[in-house]
Amino acid sequence: MKILAVLIIFCNGSPGDRSSWYRSCFAKCTSENCEGVSELPAYSFPLTSLPCPLRCKAKCIETTREIINAKWKKQVQFFGKWPFRRIGNCEELASCVFSVGNLVFTIAGYLKAKRMFPSTNDKVLLFHAFVCSVGWIMSAQFHARETKTSEKMDYLGALAIVYSTLFLSLSRNFGHRSSQIGPALFACFYCHVYSMRNRIDYGLNMKLCVCLGIISLALWVRIYLIERSEALFKVSLISIASALLLALEILDFPPLYRIFDAHSLWHCGTIPAPWLLYPALMEDLYNVQKSKTKLP
């Protein structure tokens, strides 16, 4: 039976939560402490106390992790993720903190750009900054406390950032078709979100987001090669650097000190991007609007 248990642990997709240790621990914990309620809540606000089933989940993940590590000196995943050191009520401290860092630098970067070019009509950049801010809030709440709903909110926020960034690049390249680009992208976004209403296809979703990101990057490089402006060079360079950081998402290793995983390091790397990006975008927008006013 022990040999069978070992095979189950190391061959399944999420071996930790499928092990007998976790299942028996969770069943016992919820029956003794949660009045028999074993179903995990669909959503739990991160700043509230941890609901009983989630406390049992966290406790049993830690207990099972210690058992498996003591027996085989091996780390295994639970529910498709590596186990993190829970600090307070925060499940993934590094990713949560770095998401907040991205939020702060998004707001600060936009305000910095606005101070540099106060007369620029920047509604499209204000919209992008707003979408990105909401997206990073969704990311922070998910990493603080994972539930089915918080996961979908995180994906929704990430998708909104990807589509709004693509809208910026498309509008800059094909400004004469802006009235068509917006509704078309919104329709694609709606269909994408609707497809995730029941189940998230992680692989397909990642591939699609990467493709959209590559298209956006290619469009910024294209318009730079046509116009050769300093502002567009900065936007292209920042876009390329951000794209290279995505390589971290390919890596998959147990969290360093049980806090820092590849995903959190990616979030950390993207923090300075909006601080540099928004001034460059605002400068480019200022140049475009200035050139239009000079036309006879």
Secondary structure by P-SEA (a helix, b strand, c coil): caaaaaaaaccccccccccaaaaaaaaaaaaacccccccccccccccccccaaaaaaaaaaaaaaaaaaaaccbbbbcccccccccccccccaaaaaaaaaaaaaaaaaaaaaaaaccccccaaaaaaaaaaaaaaaaaaaaaacccaaaaaaaaaaaaaaaaaaaaaaaaaacccaaaaaaaaaaaaaaaaaaaaccccaaaaaaaaaaaaaaaaaaaaaaaaaacccaaaaaaaaaaaaaaaaccccccccccccccccaaaaaaaaacccccccaaaaaaaaaaaaaaaaacc
